[in-house]
Amino acid sequence: MPVPIRRTYIVESAPVTEPAQQEPLNTVVERVAAQIPLPSPLPLVVQQVEIQLISRALESSGYCVSKASGVLGILRTTLLDKVHKYGLKQELPGYAAKLRERARRRQYKETGVWEP
């Protein structure tokens, strides 16, 4: 039995893409599937479709991982795992900088020396 939504919050207002401007999901899947030579193993087809959908969701959300994960209906951490798995990190403009900052903070905690 579905659980009813009790509260809804608007976290941020962003420009909404009109449905007429978006390519329907089934069209994306058909287009990607048509580009894969047959016979191909199913996991390869699923992987190619996931890559296309993730790229499209990131692009349409302005590369905001939280918004893209909401569009895809998956957890933010799951989306980040898939971005890492498929090598899509270059599509996230600030991702490399965040990783460098994390490494710097980790080093500071270990050594007590802050390096800019």
One Martini backbone bead per residue (centre of mass of N, CA, C, O) as a GRO file, in nm:
protein
  116
    1MET     BB    1   0.095   0.037   0.025
    2PRO     BB    2   0.088   0.355  -0.015
    3VAL     BB    3   0.244   0.642   0.099
    4PRO     BB    4   0.158   0.935   0.202
    5ILE     BB    5   0.205   1.264   0.159
    6ARG     BB    6   0.242   1.518   0.406
    7ARG     BB    7   0.494   1.688   0.296
    8THR     BB    8   0.597   1.991   0.122
    9TYR     BB    9   0.902   2.120  -0.017
   10ILE     BB   10   1.065   2.417  -0.117
   11VAL     BB   11   1.399   2.462  -0.175
   12GLU     BB   12   1.416   2.548  -0.491
   13SER     BB   13   1.420   2.768  -0.749
   14ALA     BB   14   1.385   2.671  -1.093
   15PRO     BB   15   1.404   2.624  -1.400
   16VAL     BB   16   1.159   2.492  -1.608
   17THR     BB   17   1.120   2.234  -1.812
   18GLU     BB   18   0.947   2.172  -2.067
   19PRO     BB   19   0.804   1.889  -2.184
   20ALA     BB   20   0.842   1.966  -2.490
   21GLN     BB   21   1.170   1.988  -2.457
   22GLN     BB   22   1.165   1.697  -2.378
   23GLU     BB   23   1.270   1.386  -2.410
   24PRO     BB   24   1.144   1.101  -2.403
   25LEU     BB   25   1.244   0.820  -2.248
   26ASN     BB   26   1.178   0.609  -2.473
   27THR     BB   27   1.348   0.758  -2.689
   28VAL     BB   28   1.621   0.731  -2.556
   29VAL     BB   29   1.629   0.424  -2.540
   30GLU     BB   30   1.592   0.370  -2.844
   31ARG     BB   31   1.839   0.529  -2.944
   32VAL     BB   32   2.054   0.372  -2.787
   33ALA     BB   33   1.975   0.084  -2.881
   34ALA     BB   34   2.029   0.143  -3.190
   35GLN     BB   35   2.356   0.184  -3.145
   36ILE     BB   36   2.365  -0.112  -3.063
   37PRO     BB   37   2.498  -0.394  -3.137
   38LEU     BB   38   2.387  -0.695  -3.262
   39PRO     BB   39   2.456  -0.893  -3.028
   40SER     BB   40   2.404  -0.791  -2.690
   41PRO     BB   41   2.450  -0.767  -2.381
   42LEU     BB   42   2.244  -0.651  -2.144
   43PRO     BB   43   2.447  -0.494  -1.960
   44LEU     BB   44   2.543  -0.308  -2.189
   45VAL     BB   45   2.274  -0.172  -2.247
   46VAL     BB   46   2.222  -0.064  -1.963
   47GLN     BB   47   2.477   0.105  -1.943
   48GLN     BB   48   2.419   0.296  -2.183
   49VAL     BB   49   2.152   0.405  -2.073
   50GLU     BB   50   2.258   0.515  -1.804
   51ILE     BB   51   2.459   0.716  -1.920
   52GLN     BB   52   2.254   0.887  -2.074
   53LEU     BB   53   2.066   0.957  -1.834
   54ILE     BB   54   2.277   1.087  -1.651
   55SER     BB   55   2.375   1.306  -1.844
   56ARG     BB   56   2.097   1.436  -1.885
   57ALA     BB   57   2.035   1.501  -1.587
   58LEU     BB   58   2.281   1.679  -1.533
   59GLU     BB   59   2.229   1.887  -1.754
   60SER     BB   60   1.929   1.967  -1.663
   61SER     BB   61   2.050   2.043  -1.353
   62GLY     BB   62   2.332   2.186  -1.367
   63TYR     BB   63   2.514   1.966  -1.215
   64CYS     BB   64   2.316   1.869  -0.988
   65VAL     BB   65   2.304   1.592  -0.803
   66SER     BB   66   2.040   1.619  -0.643
   67LYS     BB   67   1.854   1.680  -0.883
   68ALA     BB   68   1.929   1.436  -1.061
   69SER     BB   69   1.839   1.220  -0.857
   70GLY     BB   70   1.543   1.311  -0.853
   71VAL     BB   71   1.484   1.263  -1.153
   72LEU     BB   72   1.576   0.948  -1.135
   73GLY     BB   73   1.500   0.817  -0.845
   74ILE     BB   74   1.768   0.841  -0.673
   75LEU     BB   75   2.026   0.841  -0.489
   76ARG     BB   76   2.295   1.036  -0.454
   77THR     BB   77   2.502   0.807  -0.398
   78THR     BB   78   2.426   0.637  -0.643
   79LEU     BB   79   2.500   0.845  -0.854
   80LEU     BB   80   2.797   0.874  -0.772
   81ASP     BB   81   2.869   0.578  -0.824
   82LYS     BB   82   2.798   0.586  -1.130
   83VAL     BB   83   2.986   0.812  -1.210
   84HIS     BB   84   3.238   0.654  -1.128
   85LYS     BB   85   3.193   0.386  -1.286
   86TYR     BB   86   3.156   0.555  -1.581
   87GLY     BB   87   3.338   0.818  -1.592
   88LEU     BB   88   3.163   1.115  -1.528
   89LYS     BB   89   3.333   1.336  -1.368
   90GLN     BB   90   3.382   1.549  -1.602
   91GLU     BB   91   3.071   1.653  -1.574
   92LEU     BB   92   3.176   1.767  -1.295
   93PRO     BB   93   3.313   2.062  -1.236
   94GLY     BB   94   3.365   2.040  -0.896
   95TYR     BB   95   3.475   1.753  -0.823
   96ALA     BB   96   3.788   1.777  -0.816
   97ALA     BB   97   3.797   2.004  -0.605
   98LYS     BB   98   3.662   1.844  -0.377
   99LEU     BB   99   3.873   1.621  -0.358
  100ARG     BB  100   4.112   1.805  -0.289
  101GLU     BB  101   3.988   1.924  -0.031
  102ARG     BB  102   3.957   1.660   0.123
  103ALA     BB  103   4.258   1.585   0.120
  104ARG     BB  104   4.354   1.836   0.271
  105ARG     BB  105   4.188   1.788   0.533
  106ARG     BB  106   4.301   1.510   0.598
  107GLN     BB  107   4.595   1.605   0.623
  108TYR     BB  108   4.545   1.807   0.851
  109LYS     BB  109   4.445   1.599   1.062
  110GLU     BB  110   4.714   1.431   1.057
  111THR     BB  111   4.945   1.684   1.069
  112GLY     BB  112   4.855   2.006   1.117
  113VAL     BB  113   4.901   2.098   0.811
  114TRP     BB  114   4.840   2.369   0.596
  115GLU     BB  115   4.782   2.339   0.243
  116PRO     BB  116   4.708   2.542  -0.040
   0.00000   0.00000   0.00000
